């Protein structure tokens, strides 16, 4: 059997192990109870199975994409169009019925990551068993696997491409061939297409460090010396350029889109220019950006996984197998920082017996990655935040932890190889290593003794933290005792597990356990160890539509209404409504356009703010309506009740049409003034248009009397996601106001001539019109998307040429050998 066939057989076995490990969430008709899955991701993919197969591989790049159903109109300016190239994802969701398709996709992606680590380890010369363990560490270490609990589907998918980027990059350095540098760039770009840009950015950082380190090793070692410097520089630059052009379809639009978001350069966060301290650099405010930094004391959870409790579920109370919620210093967490005990026990072996470049690179990934994850608790991250481009655009420094997991997987693989080496086993250094392995359970038992005998002292010392309430747990003495008891029990479990590992290592050293059995025993213990922890993060519930109003008479009523009007659900998640084709005013997004976020922060249901956004229907519970009935009277009236009477649909009787003519222009300099005016119930958006610059045509000013006959009429001829056609009959200079968001990617023509679109009422778009009959057309056609798309398609073509050339040359070499 060839080595390739052996590797394929082993990878098949690796897949089988993962299917068994995650069988609970795979072989079921239920779905993982995770907010991001139940409220968002599931609704975007649940109907894939009803579409024709060919549509899963269809790519349409004619449009940048404006979604009229969510968030009063939403776009990433074409930055998400690259998702169309995720053919594997599309096929999985077509092939496997919903809702279990979500879990299958997650596990198959984890297998892709595990296969990448296996291949990388084999490339480094590691044996099959060590490489298998390395792959398992990456796929089922709770630090990665517990992301399932958070519902971060595309985050998991994005992470799994990182090992393949390192595999091809290492192959590139070994062969010095351009094709492998290009493949590395392509993998990084394809990872970026999976839309979790923070993970993609962190992968690029790690790849850059790896590339610099490997290049220096080559230049200053005996692999060609300084003669290779120019060649390596050119190859690495080719990788960089090819990556940027390949990813341009996403990167160029997103770079432009992000400028005006709450994390962009104009966000107001970190802007110090007004204080004379330098230019504005935007991004997140320091405290927000460093949210979810890993507290240093929580590194103890690398050995004792439940030391600070486990998940804080955001979709309901915890499963019964979790004795204590997370109570550490982070705001909350839906994951756990555990990676299994075995990888840490194996880590010293390569540091003792194989101190080569790969050991030090993997060890650096572990150490530097952990320090990075500590965020605000280290000067290292603060320095990067202040001076390194891009760092301040993201929060959750702990998201970097997939790199330490990868590094630990590689070190574990090297460790297994060294364990099976008879020379290593016979050395004195190995016997000293065993002393350390045996010392660990002893130290943990001492810690248990300290916890049991001096518990009251430590409880009093850390009472403020131990007593901190959670969403589902009120502050009480019982809560403190629950957390301390869980801490003691978890320490006992860690001590017992460490003792079992110590016994296995001792039996092996004495010859009581053969080298053939050792990998089975160690991997089996690793699976039991991580399986115990992962089981706490695999909680299932019924498919969403069975428990929500997705197919209710209430939704059916709203789905029949004209699409130019919006709905505002006051209770529950709006995504089921949007999935049913009902435009909703607001959906939760971590990154919002700055203007829109300011509007939402100041939103007043009793003002004209919902009117001008075409919010015709408000969905509330009966209790909400009865409580606010007095304040809503006259503006909102009930028009539909759910069959059980629990929900009511209110119709906004003062809602404005999709487009109207406002004859009065009110200029403001400060956005706060505009928002203050909009909040007032006395502000009449039908007559007044709040603008930010002097009108280019004469307009009535504040307080002026509007024409008795009105400024004219507007008729909508076509209302589509990315194109709106109107006719306007104007009797007096007016601002044509659209009940649609202002966004720079929209272009307009009036009677066939380009017209400037102005921001009006802070978030809407408008055009100045003079008297007469006009034909107006709005088209969403952002230039950055067209530029990025062109670069990406050119890059694809170049890559196809190089790949074709590689295949042709390989066949040519094979024919030469055969002859």
ABEGO torsion letter per residue (X at the ends): XBAAAAAAAAAAAAAAAAAAAAAAAABBABBBBBAAAAAAAAAAAAAAAABBAAAAABBBAABAEBBAABGGEBBAGGAAAAAAABAAAAAAAAABBOAAAAAAAAAAAAAAAAAAAAAAAAAAGBBAAAAAAAAAAAAABAAAAAAAAAGBAAAAAAAAAAAAAAAAAAAAAAAGBAAAAAAAAAAAAAAAAAGBAAAAAAAAAAAAAAAAAAAAAAAABAAGEAAAAAAAAAAAAAAAAAAAAAAAAAAAAAAAAAAABAABAAAGBGBAAAAGAEBBAEEBBAAAAABGBBBAAAAAAAABAAAAEBBBBAAEBBBAABABBBABABABBABBABAEAAAAAAAAAAAAABBBAAAAAAAAAAAAAAAAAAEAABAAAAAAAAABBGAAABBGAAAAAAAAAAAAAAAAAAAAAAAABAAAAABAAAAAAAAAAAAAAAAAAAAAAAAAAAAAAAAAAAAAAAABBBAABBBBAAAAAAAAAAAAAAAAAAAAAAAAAAAAAAAAAAGABBAAAAAAAAAAAAAAAAAAAAAAABBBBBBAAAABAAABAAAAAAAABBAABBBBBABEBAAAAAAAGBBBABBBBABBBAAAAAAAAABBAABAAAAAAGBABBBBBAAAAAAAAAAABGABBBABBBAAGABBBBBBAABBBABBBBABBBBBABAAAAAAAAABAABBAAABBBBABBBABBBBBBGBBBBAAEAEBBBBABBBAABBBBBBBBABBBBBBBABBBBAABBBBBGGBBBBBBBBGGABBBBBBBBEBBBBBBBBBBAAAAAAAAAAAAAAAAAAAAAAAAAAAAAAAAAAAAX
